[in-house]
Amino acid sequence: MSILGLKKKQPKTFKVKVVTMDAEMEFSCEVKWKGKDLFDLVCRTVGLRETWFFGLRYTVKDTYAWLKQEKQVLDQEVPKDSPITFNFLAKFFPEKVEEELVQEITQHLFFLQVKKQILDEEIFCSPEASVLLASYAVQAKYGDYDPNFHKPGFLAQDELLPKRVLMQYQMTADMWEEKITAWYAEHRGIARDEAEMEYLKIAQDLEMYGVSYFAITQNKRDTDLLLGVDAQGLHIYSPSSKLNPNKSFPWSGIRNISYSEKEFTIKPLDKKKDVFKFYSSQLRVNKLILQLCIGNHDLFMRRRKVDSIEVQQMKAQAKEEKARKKMERQILAREKQMREEAERAKEEMERRVFQLQDEARLANEALLRSEETADLLAEKAQIAEEEAKLLAHKAAEAEQERQRLEVTAMKTKEEKRLMEQKMREAEQLAVKLVEQSERRLKEADHLKQDLTEAKDAERRAKQKLLEITKTTYPLIAAYSTPPAPPEAANFGYESTSTCLDFKDSDMKRLSMEIERERLEYMEKSKHLQDQLKELKSEVESLKLEEQQQQAGLYSLRSEARGYVQEPVYIPHSNRNSAYMSQMAFFEEV
């Protein structure tokens, strides 16, 4: 076995991992590949044609470097890891993004890189500009704002603002989201590439946009300066401020740039101006500065020349592509509008159908209720008809009763009139009776007075007779039997013991008058008692009849409900007064 056979076989390929702003790719590269081979492979993979803005960057110790295209990959100071990691990034920045960035993929890669630099605070941005940029980033990611879909909190997982801005104000995440959403709603109708271009147009006006900073010294002992390299030229800053340069050297005013180890020399185009020299800390950094200066200067000169055929073709294609996409977007917008209108019409039709269904259901329910109501009303109508018949019958009876009551009322009125007439007659009779009683009372008084006078005359006659008897016959009176009591004396008395013949005419006449008046008095008293009894019975019958008539009138008035007037009650004081006076008289007699 030969010694050559014992040696290990060297690998012909090596692994490479390329990290872009939105993807990671792995490639198997040949050992002899140069940097240009790997770079072209990556550009073809991502579909990038504007390759002069980009490069492959890798980390070397405490700094970074760009992969050189003319040297083999493995011959450069790349990491010896497997796979070897490169970052595909924008190495040079355009002066005007809207004019220089042609392809959509180029715009997208620049947008992602600039956005990351702003969020990482590598590019300073004011809070107001940060909110506006965030709104365009949201438009590029989510499309048009839809309040039905983009509910509060939909940006909670997105990093949209630098931490410095978030810490600068005492605002919650919801408050920031509300501010961003307010701007986001204004961008309706803007496509993703347009939103990204608007983002870059705002970002390119920031002071730190596209600037690569390096620490330098103006002499070997001082380390208090910064060198900035960008698309406009070279700028000298103080370490405390990266926004406003102390001195600037535009590419159009630089005649030559050279370095010798750590010393850099900038020769102005105007020979009268002083040459500016500065020092860097490492030779690797000097090479990087020189590489960036050459690339930016070449692009600066290229922008001021006529575009190459390739660029013109790309711009034409990009223009056609934009026009096509714009047309597609318009068609899509119209279709979307038509679809939205169709959906709205569909929703309206569905809503109308649901409404009609509800109306039909309600109508059916109303119909059922109407049928039930109709049945109920029919039953009620039948009941009402029966009640109407009953009421008609009752009305007829009421009419008959009313007529009867009217007749009764008329009879009652007639009876009342007759009763009143009888009452008046009774009152007149009572008045007459009172007058008669008063007259009789007067007569009785006269009779009483006459009787008294007669008694007095009889007493005087008896006294006179007694005196005469005592005077004429004193002896007979002394020896005879005792005389009879005065009550036994009578005007017609004849004594058997005495045979005296009184021829005194006065005595006889007096006795006859007394007897006659006594008889007349007895007859008058009997006649008055008979009249009094008759009057009393008549008054009692009148009172009973009046009470019965009043009871009948009261019942008729309650039944006839006002058809018969209430009878007038005449008090009995006048009628009873005569009766009472007569009774008092006879009791006295």
C-alpha positions as CSV (number, residue, x, y, z in Angstrom):
1,M,0.0,0.0,0.0
2,S,1.4,3.4,-1.0
3,I,1.7,6.3,1.3
4,L,-0.7,8.3,-0.9
5,G,-3.4,5.8,-0.1
6,L,-3.1,6.4,3.6
7,K,-3.9,10.1,3.3
8,K,-7.5,11.2,4.1
9,K,-9.6,12.3,1.2
10,Q,-10.2,16.0,1.2
11,P,-13.9,17.1,1.0
12,K,-14.9,18.9,-2.3
13,T,-17.8,20.9,-0.8
14,F,-18.6,22.9,2.4
15,K,-21.9,23.9,4.0
16,V,-23.0,27.5,4.0
17,K,-26.0,29.1,5.8
18,V,-27.3,32.4,4.5
19,V,-29.7,34.4,6.7
20,T,-31.8,37.0,5.0
21,M,-34.2,39.4,6.7
22,D,-37.1,37.0,6.3
23,A,-35.6,33.5,5.6
24,E,-32.7,31.1,6.2
25,M,-31.1,29.2,3.4
26,E,-28.4,26.5,3.3
27,F,-26.2,25.7,0.4
28,S,-23.6,23.2,-0.5
29,C,-20.6,25.1,-2.0
30,E,-17.6,23.8,-3.8
31,V,-14.2,24.4,-2.3
32,K,-13.0,26.5,-5.2
33,W,-16.0,28.8,-5.2
34,K,-15.3,32.5,-5.0
35,G,-17.3,34.9,-3.1
36,K,-19.1,35.9,-6.3
37,D,-20.3,32.4,-7.0
38,L,-21.9,32.1,-3.6
39,F,-23.4,35.7,-3.9
40,D,-24.9,35.0,-7.3
41,L,-26.4,31.7,-6.0
42,V,-28.1,33.6,-3.2
43,C,-29.4,36.3,-5.5
44,R,-30.8,33.8,-7.9
45,T,-32.4,32.0,-5.1
46,V,-34.2,35.0,-3.7
47,G,-34.9,36.4,-7.3
48,L,-32.8,39.5,-6.8
49,R,-31.5,41.4,-9.9
50,E,-30.4,44.6,-8.2
51,T,-27.4,42.9,-6.7
52,W,-25.1,46.0,-6.4
53,F,-26.8,47.1,-3.2
54,F,-26.2,43.9,-1.3
55,G,-23.5,41.7,0.1
56,L,-22.7,38.8,2.4
57,R,-21.5,39.9,5.8
58,Y,-19.8,37.8,8.4
59,T,-18.4,38.4,11.9
60,V,-14.7,38.5,12.6
61,K,-13.7,38.7,16.2
62,D,-15.1,42.0,17.5
63,T,-16.1,43.5,14.1
64,Y,-17.7,42.5,10.9
65,A,-16.5,42.2,7.3
66,W,-18.1,41.8,3.8
67,L,-17.3,38.7,1.7
68,K,-15.1,39.7,-1.2
69,Q,-16.3,38.5,-4.5
70,E,-13.0,38.1,-6.4
71,K,-11.4,35.8,-3.7
72,Q,-12.3,32.3,-2.8
73,V,-14.6,31.9,0.1
74,L,-12.4,29.7,2.2
75,D,-9.4,31.9,1.6
76,Q,-11.0,34.8,3.4
77,E,-11.2,35.3,7.2
78,V,-14.6,33.5,7.4
79,P,-15.6,31.5,10.4
80,K,-14.5,27.9,10.3
81,D,-17.8,26.6,11.6
82,S,-19.9,24.2,9.6
83,P,-22.1,25.5,8.2
84,I,-20.5,28.9,7.7
85,T,-23.0,31.6,8.5
86,F,-23.4,34.7,6.3
87,N,-25.9,37.5,6.6
88,F,-27.4,38.7,3.3
89,L,-27.8,42.5,3.9
90,A,-27.9,45.8,2.1
91,K,-24.3,47.0,1.9
92,F,-25.0,50.3,0.1
93,F,-28.1,52.5,0.3
94,P,-29.7,54.5,-2.5
95,E,-30.0,58.3,-2.4
96,K,-33.7,58.2,-3.5
97,V,-35.4,54.9,-2.9
98,E,-38.4,55.7,-5.1
99,E,-36.1,56.2,-8.2
100,E,-33.4,53.7,-7.6
101,L,-35.1,50.7,-6.1
102,V,-36.8,48.9,-9.1
103,Q,-37.7,45.4,-8.0
104,E,-40.3,44.7,-5.4
105,I,-38.0,42.1,-3.7
106,T,-35.3,44.8,-3.4
107,Q,-37.8,47.2,-1.8
108,H,-39.0,44.5,0.6
109,L,-35.4,43.6,1.7
110,F,-34.6,47.2,2.3
111,F,-37.8,47.7,4.2
112,L,-37.1,44.8,6.5
113,Q,-33.5,45.9,7.2
114,V,-34.3,49.6,7.8
115,K,-37.3,48.6,10.0
116,K,-35.0,46.4,12.1
117,Q,-32.4,49.1,12.4
118,I,-35.0,51.6,13.6
119,L,-36.4,49.1,16.2
120,D,-32.9,48.3,17.3
121,E,-32.2,52.0,17.6
122,E,-29.3,51.9,15.1
123,I,-31.3,54.7,13.3
124,F,-32.7,57.5,15.5
125,C,-36.3,58.2,14.9
126,S,-38.7,60.7,16.7
127,P,-41.8,59.3,18.5
128,E,-44.1,60.9,15.9
129,A,-42.2,59.5,13.0
130,S,-42.0,56.1,14.7
131,V,-45.8,55.9,15.1
132,L,-46.3,56.9,11.4
133,L,-43.7,54.3,10.3
134,A,-45.4,51.7,12.5
135,S,-48.8,52.4,10.8
136,Y,-47.2,51.8,7.3
137,A,-45.6,48.6,8.6
138,V,-49.0,47.4,9.9
139,Q,-50.6,48.3,6.5
140,A,-47.9,46.3,4.7
141,K,-48.4,43.3,7.0
142,Y,-52.2,43.2,7.5
143,G,-53.6,45.0,4.5
144,D,-56.6,47.3,4.8
145,Y,-58.0,48.1,8.2
146,D,-61.2,46.2,9.0
147,P,-62.8,47.0,12.4
148,N,-64.7,43.7,12.3
149,F,-61.5,41.7,12.0
150,H,-58.8,43.9,13.6
151,K,-60.1,43.9,17.1
152,P,-58.3,45.7,20.0
153,G,-55.2,43.8,20.9
154,F,-54.4,42.5,17.4
155,L,-51.0,44.3,17.5
156,A,-50.0,42.9,20.9
157,Q,-47.5,40.4,19.5
158,D,-45.9,42.8,17.0
159,E,-42.8,44.9,17.7
160,L,-43.5,48.2,16.1
161,L,-41.9,50.9,18.2
162,P,-38.3,51.4,19.6
163,K,-38.0,50.7,23.3
164,R,-36.6,54.3,23.7
165,V,-40.0,55.7,22.5
166,L,-42.0,53.3,24.6
167,M,-40.0,54.3,27.7
168,Q,-40.1,58.0,26.9
169,Y,-43.9,58.3,27.6
170,Q,-46.0,56.8,30.3
171,M,-48.4,55.1,28.0
172,T,-49.8,51.6,28.0
173,A,-49.6,49.2,25.1
174,D,-53.3,49.7,24.4
175,M,-52.8,53.4,24.1
176,W,-49.9,53.0,21.7
177,E,-52.0,50.6,19.7
178,E,-54.8,53.0,19.5
179,K,-52.5,55.7,18.2
180,I,-51.0,53.4,15.6
181,T,-54.5,52.1,14.6
182,A,-55.7,55.7,14.0
183,W,-53.0,56.2,11.4
184,Y,-53.4,52.7,10.1
185,A,-57.0,53.3,9.3
186,E,-56.0,56.2,7.1
187,H,-53.9,54.0,4.7
188,R,-56.9,52.1,3.3
189,G,-56.3,51.0,-0.3
190,I,-52.5,51.1,-0.2
191,A,-50.9,47.8,-1.4
192,R,-48.1,46.1,0.5
193,D,-45.2,47.3,-1.9
194,E,-46.6,50.8,-1.8
195,A,-46.8,50.8,2.0
196,E,-43.2,49.6,2.2
197,M,-42.1,52.3,-0.3
198,E,-43.8,54.9,1.8
199,Y,-42.0,53.6,4.9
200,L,-38.6,53.9,3.1
201,K,-39.4,57.4,1.8
202,I,-39.9,58.5,5.3
203,A,-36.9,56.6,6.7
204,Q,-34.5,58.0,4.1
205,D,-34.9,61.4,5.5
206,L,-33.7,60.3,8.9
207,E,-30.2,61.6,9.9
208,M,-28.7,58.2,10.6
209,Y,-30.3,56.4,7.6
210,G,-27.7,54.4,5.5
211,V,-24.7,55.6,7.5
212,S,-21.9,53.2,8.6
213,Y,-20.1,54.5,11.7
214,F,-16.4,53.9,12.6
215,A,-14.3,55.2,15.5
216,I,-11.4,57.3,14.3
217,T,-8.9,59.8,15.7
218,Q,-7.6,62.9,14.1
219,N,-4.1,62.1,15.5
220,K,-2.5,59.1,17.1
221,R,-3.4,60.2,20.7
222,D,-7.0,61.4,20.4
223,T,-9.9,59.0,20.0
224,D,-12.9,61.3,20.1
225,L,-14.2,61.2,16.5
226,L,-16.5,59.2,14.4
227,L,-16.4,58.6,10.7
228,G,-19.6,58.1,8.8
229,V,-19.8,56.6,5.3
230,D,-23.0,56.8,3.3
231,A,-24.3,57.4,-0.2
232,Q,-23.6,61.2,0.0
233,G,-20.0,61.1,1.1
234,L,-17.9,61.0,4.3
235,H,-18.9,62.8,7.5
236,I,-17.0,63.5,10.7
237,Y,-19.0,63.4,14.0
238,S,-18.3,63.9,17.6
239,P,-18.8,60.7,19.7
240,S,-21.7,62.4,21.6
241,S,-23.8,63.0,18.5
242,K,-24.4,60.9,15.4
243,L,-27.0,63.2,14.0
244,N,-25.2,66.4,13.0
245,P,-21.7,66.0,11.5
246,N,-18.9,68.5,12.3
247,K,-17.5,68.2,8.8
248,S,-18.6,66.6,5.6
249,F,-16.8,65.5,2.4
250,P,-19.3,64.9,-0.4
251,W,-18.2,62.4,-3.1
252,S,-18.3,65.1,-5.7
253,G,-15.7,67.1,-3.7
254,I,-13.3,64.2,-3.1
255,R,-10.4,63.8,-5.4
256,N,-8.7,60.8,-3.8
257,I,-8.9,58.5,-0.7
258,S,-6.0,56.4,0.4
259,Y,-4.7,54.7,3.5
260,S,-1.3,53.4,4.7
261,E,-1.7,50.9,7.4
262,K,-3.8,52.9,10.0
263,E,-3.6,56.3,8.4
264,F,-6.4,57.5,6.1
265,T,-6.0,60.5,3.8
266,I,-8.9,62.4,2.1
267,K,-7.8,64.7,-0.6
268,P,-10.3,67.3,-1.7
269,L,-11.0,68.1,-5.3
270,D,-10.1,71.7,-4.6
271,K,-6.4,71.7,-4.1
272,K,-6.6,74.9,-2.1
273,K,-8.3,73.0,0.7
274,D,-6.4,71.1,3.3
275,V,-5.9,67.4,3.1
276,F,-7.8,65.6,6.0
277,K,-6.1,62.8,7.7
278,F,-7.4,60.4,10.4
279,Y,-6.4,57.2,12.1
280,S,-8.3,54.0,12.8
281,S,-7.6,51.4,15.4
282,Q,-7.2,48.3,13.1
283,L,-6.0,47.5,9.7
284,R,-9.1,45.4,9.1
285,V,-11.3,48.4,9.8
286,N,-9.3,50.5,7.4
287,K,-9.9,48.0,4.7
288,L,-13.6,47.9,5.4
289,I,-13.8,51.7,5.3
290,L,-11.9,51.8,2.0
291,Q,-14.2,49.1,0.6
292,L,-17.3,51.1,1.6
293,C,-15.9,54.3,0.2
294,I,-15.2,52.7,-3.1
295,G,-18.6,51.0,-3.4
296,N,-20.5,54.2,-2.4
297,H,-18.4,56.3,-4.7
298,D,-19.0,54.0,-7.6
299,L,-22.8,54.1,-7.0
300,F,-22.6,57.8,-6.7
301,M,-21.0,58.1,-10.1
302,R,-23.3,55.5,-11.6
303,R,-26.4,57.4,-10.6
304,R,-25.2,60.4,-12.5
305,K,-24.8,58.4,-15.8
306,V,-27.3,57.0,-18.2
307,D,-28.7,53.7,-17.0
308,S,-27.3,50.6,-18.5
309,I,-29.4,48.4,-20.8
310,E,-29.9,46.0,-18.0
311,V,-31.2,48.6,-15.6
312,Q,-33.4,50.1,-18.3
313,Q,-34.8,46.7,-19.0
314,M,-35.4,46.1,-15.3
315,K,-37.1,49.5,-15.0
316,A,-39.3,48.8,-18.0
317,Q,-40.2,45.4,-16.7
318,A,-40.7,46.9,-13.3
319,K,-42.9,49.6,-14.7
320,E,-44.9,47.0,-16.7
321,E,-45.1,44.9,-13.6
322,K,-46.3,47.8,-11.5
323,A,-48.9,48.7,-14.2
324,R,-50.0,45.1,-14.4
325,K,-50.2,44.9,-10.6
326,K,-52.0,48.2,-10.4
327,M,-54.5,46.9,-13.0
328,E,-54.8,43.7,-11.1
329,R,-55.3,45.6,-7.9
330,Q,-57.9,47.8,-9.5
331,I,-59.6,44.7,-10.9
332,L,-59.3,43.0,-7.5
333,A,-60.6,46.2,-5.8
334,R,-63.6,46.2,-8.2
335,E,-64.1,42.5,-7.7
336,K,-63.7,43.0,-4.0
337,Q,-66.1,45.9,-4.1
338,M,-68.5,43.9,-6.2
339,R,-68.1,40.9,-3.8
340,E,-68.6,43.2,-0.8
341,E,-71.7,44.6,-2.5
342,A,-72.8,41.1,-3.4
343,E,-72.2,40.0,0.2
344,R,-74.0,43.1,1.4
345,A,-76.8,42.4,-1.0
346,K,-76.8,38.7,0.1
347,E,-76.8,39.8,3.7
348,E,-79.6,42.2,2.9
349,M,-81.5,39.4,1.1
350,E,-80.9,37.0,4.0
351,R,-81.9,39.7,6.4
352,R,-84.9,40.3,4.3
353,V,-85.7,36.6,4.0
354,F,-85.3,36.3,7.8
355,Q,-87.5,39.4,8.2
356,L,-90.1,37.9,5.8
357,Q,-89.9,34.6,7.6
358,D,-90.4,36.4,10.9
359,E,-93.2,38.4,9.4
360,A,-94.7,35.2,7.9
361,R,-94.4,33.5,11.3
362,L,-95.9,36.5,13.0
363,A,-98.6,36.6,10.3
364,N,-99.4,32.9,10.9
365,E,-99.4,33.4,14.6
366,A,-101.6,36.4,14.1
367,L,-103.8,34.3,11.8
368,L,-104.1,31.6,14.4
369,R,-104.9,34.2,17.0
370,S,-107.4,35.8,14.6
371,E,-109.0,32.4,14.0
372,E,-109.2,31.8,17.8
373,T,-110.4,35.4,18.2
374,A,-113.0,34.8,15.5
375,D,-114.2,31.7,17.2
376,L,-114.3,33.5,20.5
377,L,-116.0,36.4,18.9
378,A,-118.5,34.1,17.2
379,E,-119.2,32.5,20.6
380,K,-119.4,36.0,22.1
381,A,-121.7,37.1,19.2
382,Q,-124.0,34.1,19.8
383,I,-124.0,34.9,23.5
384,A,-124.5,38.6,22.7
385,E,-127.4,37.6,20.4
386,E,-128.9,35.5,23.1
387,E,-128.3,38.3,25.5
388,A,-129.8,40.8,23.0
389,K,-132.9,38.6,22.7
390,L,-133.1,38.3,26.4
391,L,-132.6,42.1,26.7
392,A,-135.2,42.7,24.1
393,H,-137.6,40.5,26.0
394,K,-136.6,42.3,29.2
395,A,-137.0,45.6,27.3
396,A,-140.4,44.5,26.2
397,E,-141.3,43.5,29.8
398,A,-139.7,46.7,31.0
399,E,-141.8,48.6,28.5
400,Q,-144.9,46.9,29.6
401,E,-143.9,47.5,33.2
402,R,-143.2,51.1,32.3
403,Q,-146.6,51.4,30.7
404,R,-148.1,49.6,33.7
405,L,-146.2,51.9,36.0
406,E,-147.4,54.9,33.9
407,V,-150.9,53.7,34.3
408,T,-150.3,53.0,37.9
409,A,-148.7,56.3,38.2
410,M,-151.7,57.9,36.6
411,K,-154.0,55.9,38.9
412,T,-151.8,56.8,41.8
413,K,-151.9,60.5,40.7
414,E,-155.7,60.2,40.5
415,E,-155.8,58.4,43.8
416,K,-153.5,60.9,45.2
417,R,-155.7,63.7,43.8
418,L,-158.8,62.0,45.3
419,M,-156.9,61.4,48.5
420,E,-155.8,65.0,48.6
421,Q,-159.3,66.0,47.9
422,K,-160.5,63.7,50.7
423,M,-157.8,65.1,52.9
424,R,-158.9,68.6,52.0
425,E,-162.5,67.6,52.7
426,A,-161.4,65.9,55.9
427,E,-159.4,69.1,56.8
428,Q,-162.5,71.2,56.0
429,L,-164.6,68.8,58.0
430,A,-162.1,68.9,60.8
431,V,-162.1,72.7,60.6
432,K,-165.9,72.5,60.7
433,L,-165.8,70.1,63.6
434,V,-163.4,72.3,65.4
435,E,-165.7,75.2,64.8
436,Q,-168.7,73.1,65.9
437,S,-166.7,71.9,68.8
438,E,-165.7,75.4,69.7
439,R,-169.3,76.5,69.2
440,R,-170.5,73.5,71.2
441,L,-167.9,74.3,73.8
442,K,-169.2,77.8,74.0
443,E,-172.7,76.3,74.2
444,A,-171.5,73.9,76.8
445,D,-170.0,76.8,78.7
446,H,-173.3,78.6,78.5
447,L,-175.1,75.4,79.5
448,K,-172.6,74.9,82.3
449,Q,-173.2,78.5,83.4
450,D,-176.9,78.0,83.0
451,L,-176.6,74.8,85.0
452,T,-174.7,76.5,87.6
453,E,-177.2,79.3,87.7
454,A,-180.0,76.6,87.8
455,K,-178.2,74.9,90.7
456,D,-177.8,78.2,92.4
457,A,-181.5,78.9,91.8
458,E,-182.4,75.4,93.0
459,R,-180.3,75.9,96.1
460,R,-181.9,79.3,96.7
461,A,-185.3,77.8,96.0
462,K,-184.6,75.0,98.4
463,Q,-183.3,77.4,101.0
464,K,-186.3,79.5,100.5
465,L,-188.6,76.5,100.7
466,L,-186.9,75.4,103.8
467,E,-187.3,78.8,105.3
468,I,-190.9,78.9,104.4
469,T,-191.5,75.4,105.8
470,K,-189.8,76.2,109.0
471,T,-191.8,79.4,109.4
472,T,-195.2,78.0,108.5
473,Y,-195.0,74.6,110.2
474,P,-192.6,74.8,113.2
475,L,-194.4,72.3,115.3
476,I,-194.8,69.7,112.6
477,A,-191.2,70.1,111.8
478,A,-190.3,69.5,115.5
479,Y,-192.3,66.4,116.0
480,S,-192.4,64.7,112.7
481,T,-189.8,62.3,111.3
482,P,-186.4,63.8,110.3
483,P,-186.4,65.5,107.1
484,A,-185.2,63.8,104.0
485,P,-181.7,64.7,102.7
486,P,-181.4,67.5,100.2
487,E,-180.8,65.1,97.4
488,A,-184.2,63.5,98.0
489,A,-185.8,66.8,97.5
490,N,-187.3,66.9,94.1
491,F,-189.3,69.4,92.4
492,G,-192.0,66.8,91.9
493,Y,-192.0,65.7,95.6
494,E,-195.3,65.4,97.4
495,S,-195.3,64.6,101.1
496,T,-197.8,62.1,102.3
497,S,-197.5,63.3,105.9
498,T,-198.4,66.8,104.9
499,C,-201.3,67.7,102.8
500,L,-200.1,71.1,102.1
501,D,-200.9,72.5,98.7
502,F,-198.3,74.9,97.6
503,K,-199.9,77.4,95.4
504,D,-196.9,79.5,95.0
505,S,-196.6,80.0,91.2
506,D,-193.0,80.9,91.4
507,M,-192.0,77.6,93.0
508,K,-193.8,75.6,90.4
509,R,-192.5,77.5,87.6
510,L,-189.0,77.2,88.9
511,S,-189.2,73.5,89.3
512,M,-190.5,73.0,85.8
513,E,-187.8,75.1,84.3
514,I,-185.2,73.2,86.2
515,E,-186.5,69.8,85.0
516,R,-186.9,71.0,81.5
517,E,-183.3,72.3,81.3
518,R,-182.0,69.1,82.9
519,L,-183.7,67.1,80.2
520,E,-182.4,69.3,77.4
521,Y,-178.9,69.1,78.9
522,M,-179.1,65.3,78.9
523,E,-180.3,65.2,75.3
524,K,-177.6,67.6,74.2
525,S,-174.9,65.7,76.0
526,K,-176.1,62.4,74.4
527,H,-176.2,64.1,71.0
528,L,-172.6,65.5,71.5
529,Q,-171.3,62.1,72.6
530,D,-172.8,60.5,69.5
531,Q,-171.3,63.1,67.2
532,L,-167.9,62.8,69.0
533,K,-167.9,59.0,68.5
534,E,-168.7,59.4,64.9
535,L,-166.0,62.0,64.4
536,K,-163.5,59.9,66.2
537,S,-164.2,56.8,64.0
538,E,-164.1,58.9,60.9
539,V,-160.7,60.4,61.9
540,E,-159.3,56.9,62.6
541,S,-160.5,55.6,59.3
542,L,-158.9,58.6,57.5
543,K,-155.6,58.1,59.3
544,L,-155.6,54.3,58.4
545,E,-156.5,55.1,54.8
546,E,-153.7,57.8,54.6
547,Q,-151.1,55.3,56.0
548,Q,-152.1,52.7,53.5
549,Q,-152.0,55.2,50.6
550,Q,-148.5,56.4,51.8
551,A,-147.2,52.8,51.9
552,G,-148.7,52.1,48.4
553,L,-147.2,55.3,47.0
554,Y,-143.7,54.5,48.5
555,S,-143.7,51.0,46.9
556,L,-144.9,52.4,43.6
557,R,-142.3,55.1,43.7
558,S,-139.5,52.6,44.3
559,E,-140.8,50.4,41.4
560,A,-141.5,53.1,38.9
561,R,-138.2,54.9,39.7
562,G,-139.5,58.4,39.8
563,Y,-142.6,58.1,37.7
564,V,-144.9,59.0,40.7
565,Q,-144.3,62.0,42.7
566,E,-144.0,61.6,46.5
567,P,-147.3,62.5,48.2
568,V,-147.6,65.6,50.3
569,Y,-148.1,64.7,53.9
570,I,-150.5,66.9,55.8
571,P,-150.0,66.9,59.5
572,H,-152.9,65.9,61.8
573,S,-152.4,68.7,64.3
574,N,-155.4,70.6,63.1
575,R,-157.6,67.6,62.9
576,N,-156.6,66.1,66.2
577,S,-156.8,69.5,68.0
578,A,-160.6,69.6,67.6
579,Y,-160.9,66.0,68.7
580,M,-158.7,66.6,71.7
581,S,-160.5,69.7,72.7
582,Q,-163.9,67.9,72.5
583,M,-162.5,65.0,74.5
584,A,-161.3,67.3,77.1
585,F,-164.7,69.0,77.3
586,F,-166.6,65.8,77.8
587,E,-164.2,64.5,80.3
588,E,-164.7,67.8,82.2
589,V,-168.4,67.4,82.0
